[in-house]
Amino acid sequence: MSVNGSAQDHDVEDRTLLVQYLREACALTGTKIGCDTSSCGACTVLVDGESVKSCTMLAAQADGAAITTIEGLANGDEWHPVQTAFHENHGLQCGYCTAGMVLATVSLLDEIPNPTEREVRLGLEGNLCRCTGYHNIVKSVLAAAETMQGAK
Amino acid sequence: MIPAAFDYVRAGSAAEAISLIGEHGEDAKFLAGGMSLLPLMKLRLATPSVLIDVGRVRDLSYVRDEGNHIAIGALTRHRDLETSALLGRECGLLRAVAAQVGDNQVRHRGTIGGSVAHGDPASDLPAALLALDAAFVLQGPSGTRSVPASEFFRGFLETAMTPDELLTEIQVHKRGAAAFAYEKFNRRAQDWAIVGAVAARVNGGTHVALVNMGSTPLRATAVETALAQGASAADAAREAAAGTEPPADLNASPEFRAHLAQVLVRRALEAI
């Protein structure tokens, strides 16, 4: 599979989950394991551009797919607009949910480029923030949408 | 949490999947999106020895106009249902219910066939398909057969499918702009329904189906009968829990579920 644009090829056990594969075989620990029951969204990555919970997908199912983790989102030194928006709008507190939130947001804005606040809240229902910092997260998503719309 | 060890094999076609399951026997399971099966395996509530991944069988992913009905490939993802213009025109209920399954991440992976074949009474789509009088096409080693939704769900996570059969297609009648409603009650946005109620206008009558009110998705036949006899929505909805044996769990007692069914059925009926 391709991870953040580079080809990865590892022999792993059949039962290896995508999140283990990314963290242990590829040494990309930006993707977090939170609840491990596909509830919290901390492990969200992009599979062929769409948000997926990597704790509930086998690495084997992702064979041949293009995976994007938080490490692969920036373009060199230049942050992705969603990363910038989270930074500027204090869209994180402890930061544990942030990688998943950012990637879920990238996928959401790809599907709904100009969402309402309600669409943002619904669109991120699969991502939990234990700091309960949702207000600023929603603000960050709306700001990112505006920046990305402006850039088009 | 890590699933118990198993062998992973990938099928390139429905026929290959059926031949593989014949080869590996009863301890083998089909894997579609994995949104129901993998969590069970991680909890070790399911321990298949072989997983046959049918997720790459692309020709089972479609929503097609077949003249008098809509044919949906079993591997069509919830995301593809909720964005289907054809379903929007001809079977809005299915599109609306698909949009309420889980969350975006789940809808990017989960499939309608996986949801139906799993047969969880707490799932959204099986109850909607029951209300719509859907038919399920099953392919096995000796050919295909069609089973109506009313005869498909047999018990908790039990269906009419034999272990060597693969669900390949779901068929629903075209309903045009017929009114529908889905009322889902849960405590956290992405959770399973504690109780859900589907109401749909079908051929001049009203069909009502219940989520998580027993060991299978159910038709609320007492409500349907009352409506057919001219009862008001409010009066008919009082029959919503009649004949049901709702489960007890951390979220709700059977009594609370019976109450929820009455409230949700009334709301759904009032919305159509």
Interface residues (C-beta under 8 A of the other chain):
Chain A: E13 D14 R15 L17 Q20 D36 T37 S38 S39 G41 T44 V47 E50 S51 V52 K53 C55 T56 M57 L58 A60 Q61 A104 S107 L108 E111 L122 G123 E125 G126 N127
Chain B: M1 I2 P3 A4 A5 F6 D7 Y8 R10 L31 G34 M35 L38 P39 K42 L51 D53 G55 R79 G102 D103 N104 Q105 V106 H108 R109 A189 Q190
